[in-house]
Amino acid sequence: MWAGDGDGESAKYWMAVLTELRNLSDMSEAQPVLAASGFAFEEHLNFLIDLTCPEAQLWQNVRSNARRNIQKARKSGVEVDEVTATEDIPAAHALLQQVYRRIQVPLPDRSLFDAAFTILRPQGMLRILRARREGVDIGVLLLLMYKGVMTYWYTGTLREHAAYRAGDLL
């Protein structure tokens, strides 16, 4: 991006780059190299849930307030379905763009999501879940799956529909 007074003589070129690494394995050996390169390490929260438990047990393991929110979402008419058509990707990405813009977090270009859908979904490695109410998309969740582990990749719900608790249902 160019910045300056417009006369071309004093214009300067500037650029910002953000890189975020989400480690799925122990990276402690790489920390000194990353730190020396200017990366700051921040712990992130992981929930490891054994999904082979019976459904009743899984439901009992959900916090009581989350169970209430899920029930509220269902009573409010929020439904979740899976995105299975390429033509639904632009709407899912647009919803995420709104959410990520609001929370001031960069979101990759839609081409990443298109490629993931084309390459990973047929391999059973990607699921895109969409929350809808009265035919309107109000939330989306992208899940990556690999070697028996499911990872939240991207998720978001529209603020104006927050009362419907779509995020909890997703």
Residue, then its C-alpha position, 0 to 999 in steps of 0.5 A: m500500500w502506498a502512503g504519502d502526499g500524492d506527488g510521487e516524490s515523498a510516497k513511501y511503501w509500507m506493509a504489515v504481515l501477520t503470521e499465526l501458528r497454531n501448533l497441533s503438536d509439541m513445539s517446545e524445541a522450536q520456541p527459541v528459533l521462533a522467539a529469536s525471529g520475533f514470534a511471541f508464544e501464547e498458550h491456547l486452550n484445547f479441549l480434548i473430548d472422547l467422542t466414543c462415549p455414549e451420547a447420554q454421557l457426552w450430554q452430561n459432560v456439557r456444562s449446564n449453562a451450555r445445555r440450556n443455551i443449546q435447548k434455547a437455540r432449538k426452541s428458537g428454531v435454530e437448525v444446523d445443516e452441513v454445507t455440501a454444495t460448492e455454491d454455499i461456500p461464498a455465503a459461509h465465507a461472507l458470514l465469517q468475514q462479518v464476524y472477523r471484521r467485527i472482532q478485528v481478526p484477519l480472515p484468509d481469502r475465500s480461495l483457502f476455503d474453496a480449496a479446502f472444500t474441494i480437496l479435504r471434504p471428499q477425503g472426509m477431512l472437512r465438515i462445514l456446519r451452518a446454523r440457520r433460523e427462518g432460512v437465514d444463515i446466522g452462524v458457521l463452523l468449519l471442522l478439520m478432521y485427521k487421524g481421529v482428531m476433530t479441530y475447530w478451524y473457523t467459527g462465528t455467529l452474527r452478533e444480531h442473532a446472538a440471542y438465539r445461541a447458534g454458537d452453542l448449538l454448532 
